[in-house]
Amino acid sequence: MTWEWDETLFAGAAEHYERGRLPYAPGLVPLLAGALPADGRGRLLDVGCGPATVTVPLAALFREAVGIDPDPEMIRAAERRAAAAGVARRTRWVRLRAEELPAGLELFDAVVFAQSFHWTDRARVARTVGGMLRPGGALLHLADLKGERHPAAGSPYPAVPRESIAALVREYLGPVRRAGRGLLPRGTPGDEAEILAAAGFLGPERHVVPGGRVLERTADDVVAWTLSHSSSTPPLFGPRLGAFEADLRALLAGVSPAGRFAERVPSTEVFIWRIPGAV
Ligand SMILES: C[S@@+](CC[C@H](N)C(=O)[O-])C[C@H]1O[C@@H](n2cnc3c(N)ncnc32)[C@H](O)[C@@H]1O
């Protein structure tokens, strides 16, 4: 059976997202500022914006930044983050699935998918956003660089025990990766290059923005990290959520009695695609 999107995909994850997720590489915004038609006059669309992780730092480069996300709690978190960062007036948040675009949002100079394209009906969405970009406009596809190791040599604290956490999640939720009401036995799809090329995009230009400093993470951060993922959102545990959290905390205390862990900020892989035409 093929997996089908449903609105519970990130249910309950937003409140854990900002605390739990590791930041993107520190050089990401300067790289994009140099690569984009971003002179403060254009418009940016962030599809699957989550809690505005990328929208808010990029907002200063555009006249208007619009973030869309189908999860209502993510949209509320995005609004709060924009207000706290003082960019509320140049940002707009719309609860919407990518598949519902263009939704009257008009033309943009850049569109970003930060760890979100794989959750969409990609061929259809690529065609739609291609039509929402001005000639010369850019599509940014970005994600944590795959296959990188996170442990931080030299730290007094141990690495986050990711394998043991994954095993505990499997004990509670079963051997096959969960996603909303469905299962993803083969994980999320990659290979978006063919899809974007078929939709008329040129490229890509690939950049790896190097990861940065070592972060000290608390057990609370690691619990939030776990619950921020679609494969282990709080509702998936149902009435066993409390037991899961207690087991997770015991596991973490066993690895680090001080309750502290070390993790390196991952590198960010960025692909820049362009719509043909004048910039
Ligand atoms: C892994 S999070 C990434 C959030 C943010 N872009 C970031 O980089 O931190 C994926 C986001 O995509 C959203 N999403 C899932 N399916 C979507 C769809 N079909 N259309 C638009 N957004 C979607 C989720 O609600 C979630 O907020």
The ligand as an SDF file (V2000), in Angstrom:
LIG
                    3D

 27 29  0  0  0  0  0  0  0  0999 V2000
   10.6410   18.6610    8.5470 C   0  0  0  0  0  0  0  0  0  0  0  0
    9.5060   19.9770    8.6860 S   0  0  0  0  0  0  0  0  0  0  0  0
   10.4840   21.3460    8.0490 C   0  0  0  0  0  0  0  0  0  0  0  0
   10.0450   22.6760    8.6030 C   0  0  0  0  0  0  0  0  0  0  0  0
   10.9230   23.8550    8.1740 C   0  0  0  0  0  0  0  0  0  0  0  0
   10.8940   24.0520    6.7500 N   0  0  0  0  0  0  0  0  0  0  0  0
   12.3510   23.6490    8.6260 C   0  0  0  0  0  0  0  0  0  0  0  0
   13.2300   23.4990    7.7810 O   0  0  0  0  0  0  0  0  0  0  0  0
   12.5840   23.6500    9.8400 O   0  0  0  0  0  0  0  0  0  0  0  0
    8.3940   19.6560    7.3470 C   0  0  0  0  0  0  0  0  0  0  0  0
    7.2200   20.6520    7.3020 C   0  0  0  0  0  0  0  0  0  0  0  0
    6.5170   20.3980    6.0700 O   0  0  0  0  0  0  0  0  0  0  0  0
    5.1420   20.5230    6.3450 C   0  0  0  0  0  0  0  0  0  0  0  0
    4.3960   19.7480    5.3280 N   0  0  0  0  0  0  0  0  0  0  0  0
    4.1140   18.4260    5.3270 C   0  0  0  0  0  0  0  0  0  0  0  0
    3.3930   18.0970    4.2520 N   0  0  0  0  0  0  0  0  0  0  0  0
    3.2290   19.2320    3.5370 C   0  0  0  0  0  0  0  0  0  0  0  0
    2.5590   19.5310    2.3190 C   0  0  0  0  0  0  0  0  0  0  0  0
    1.9360   18.5900    1.6010 N   0  0  0  0  0  0  0  0  0  0  0  0
    2.5600   20.8210    1.8890 N   0  0  0  0  0  0  0  0  0  0  0  0
    3.2090   21.7910    2.6060 C   0  0  0  0  0  0  0  0  0  0  0  0
    3.8540   21.5540    3.7600 N   0  0  0  0  0  0  0  0  0  0  0  0
    3.8620   20.2900    4.2300 C   0  0  0  0  0  0  0  0  0  0  0  0
    4.9850   19.9720    7.7590 C   0  0  0  0  0  0  0  0  0  0  0  0
    3.7700   20.3830    8.3630 O   0  0  0  0  0  0  0  0  0  0  0  0
    6.2330   20.4850    8.4370 C   0  0  0  0  0  0  0  0  0  0  0  0
    6.0120   21.7140    9.0770 O   0  0  0  0  0  0  0  0  0  0  0  0
  1  2  1  0
  2  3  1  0
  2 10  1  0
  3  4  1  0
  4  5  1  0
  5  6  1  0
  5  7  1  0
  7  8  2  0
  7  9  1  0
 10 11  1  0
 11 12  1  0
 11 26  1  0
 12 13  1  0
 13 14  1  0
 13 24  1  0
 14 15  1  0
 14 23  1  0
 15 16  2  0
 16 17  1  0
 17 18  1  0
 17 23  2  0
 18 19  1  0
 18 20  2  0
 20 21  1  0
 21 22  2  0
 22 23  1  0
 24 25  1  0
 24 26  1  0
 26 27  1  0
M  CHG  2   2   1   9  -1
M  END
$$$$
